[in-house]
Amino acid sequence: MYYFAYGNNMNPDIFKEQGVEFFTRKKGIIRGYRIIFNKKAKDENYSFANIEQTGNGEDVIEGILYELDDGEMKEIDKKEGFPTQYNKYRIDVETDGGVVQAIVYIAQPEWIDNNLKPPKFYIENMLKAKDLISPDYLNFIENIETFEEDNS
């Protein structure tokens, strides 16, 4: 089974800390979507990454495609708050080896708040995928305004 990570889980150390094992980890791209940081944190005043469909093939999200077994996917479901906070969808993900269908989490409408920003630690975790993410996309991530910057 494939899982496409576009936020915090792009950092493989997050999985290692949680004991989630994967078979492979490689770059993936989805087209016709954009990344937004509007998924409310459960008990905090900040947000996490989310995606929304735009229908524009020029909109691209880079992320990490993990191959893992069903048991590991159930662990990710718990961590991500499925089905309460996120829904799961199968989306075509482009890789160097072709297109595969992968599980992607998209926030439930009641968990969306467009007035929040992600915390700095969250963006730093995303940047730890620099081994597979393009310099342009890394630059985009580095320039996302964070929660801490607002409060300094």
C-alpha positions in Angstrom: 0.0 0.0 0.0 1.2 3.5 -0.8 0.8 6.6 1.4 1.6 10.1 0.2 2.9 12.5 2.9 2.8 16.2 2.2 3.3 17.6 5.7 5.1 16.6 8.9 5.3 13.0 7.8 7.7 13.8 5.0 10.3 13.6 7.7 11.2 9.9 8.0 12.4 10.4 11.6 8.8 11.1 12.6 7.9 7.5 11.6 10.9 6.1 13.3 10.0 7.9 16.5 6.5 6.4 16.3 7.7 2.9 15.4 6.1 3.0 11.9 8.1 1.0 9.4 8.0 1.4 5.7 9.5 -0.6 2.8 10.4 2.3 0.4 10.4 6.1 0.5 10.6 8.2 -2.7 9.6 11.5 -4.2 6.0 11.8 -5.3 4.0 14.6 -7.1 0.3 15.2 -7.3 -1.1 17.6 -9.8 -4.3 19.6 -9.7 -4.0 20.2 -5.9 -2.4 22.9 -3.7 -1.1 22.7 -0.2 -2.6 24.9 2.4 -2.0 25.2 6.1 -5.6 25.3 7.4 -6.1 22.0 9.3 -6.7 23.0 13.0 -4.5 21.4 15.6 -6.6 19.6 18.2 -5.7 21.6 21.3 -3.6 24.4 19.9 -4.0 27.7 18.2 -2.1 26.7 15.0 -2.6 24.7 11.9 -1.2 21.8 10.0 -0.9 21.0 6.3 -3.9 20.1 4.2 -4.5 19.9 0.5 -7.3 21.0 -1.7 -8.2 20.2 -5.3 -7.8 23.0 -7.8 -8.4 21.2 -11.0 -5.4 23.1 -12.5 -2.8 20.7 -13.7 -0.1 23.3 -13.2 -0.7 23.2 -9.4 1.7 20.7 -7.9 2.4 19.3 -4.5 5.6 17.6 -3.9 5.8 15.0 -1.1 7.0 11.6 0.0 5.5 8.4 -1.2 5.9 5.6 1.4 5.2 2.0 0.7 4.0 0.2 3.8 1.8 -2.6 5.0 -1.9 -2.4 6.1 -1.0 -2.6 9.8 1.3 0.4 9.6 -1.4 2.3 7.7 -3.7 1.7 10.7 -1.1 3.3 13.0 -1.0 6.4 10.7 -4.8 6.5 10.7 -4.7 6.8 14.5 -2.0 9.4 14.5 -3.7 11.5 11.8 -7.1 11.4 13.5 -8.9 9.4 10.8 -11.9 9.4 10.4 -12.7 12.3 12.8 -10.2 14.9 11.6 -9.2 13.7 8.2 -10.8 11.7 5.4 -8.7 9.3 3.3 -8.7 9.4 -0.5 -6.8 7.5 -3.2 -5.0 9.9 -5.5 -2.7 9.3 -8.5 0.9 10.1 -7.5 3.6 10.6 -10.1 7.0 9.0 -9.4 10.1 8.4 -11.4 8.8 4.8 -11.9 5.3 5.8 -13.1 2.0 6.7 -11.6 0.7 4.9 -8.5 -2.5 5.3 -6.5 -1.8 6.3 -2.9 -3.7 7.1 0.3 -3.8 10.8 1.0 -5.4 12.5 4.0 -7.6 15.6 3.5 -9.0 17.5 6.5 -12.7 17.2 7.4 -14.5 20.6 6.8 -15.1 21.1 10.6 -11.3 21.0 11.2 -10.5 23.7 8.7 -9.6 27.3 9.9 -8.1 29.6 7.3 -7.0 32.1 9.9 -4.3 29.9 11.5 -0.6 29.3 10.7 1.6 26.3 11.1 4.2 26.2 13.9 7.8 26.5 13.1 8.7 23.0 14.2 6.2 21.6 11.7 7.8 23.5 8.8 11.2 22.3 10.0 10.0 18.7 9.9 8.8 19.2 6.3 12.2 20.6 5.3 13.9 17.4 6.5 12.7 15.8 3.3 15.3 17.8 1.4 16.9 14.6 0.1 13.9 14.1 -2.2 12.2 17.5 -2.6 13.2 20.0 -5.3 15.0 23.2 -4.4 12.1 25.3 -5.6 9.6 23.5 -3.5 11.9 23.6 -0.5 12.2 27.4 -1.0 8.4 27.6 -1.1 8.2 25.7 2.2 10.9 27.8 3.9 8.9 30.9 3.1 5.7 29.9 4.7 4.7 32.2 7.5 4.7 30.4 10.8 2.7 30.8 14.1 5.8 31.8 16.1 6.7 34.6 13.7 3.3 36.2 14.4 3.9 36.1 18.1 7.5 37.4 18.3 
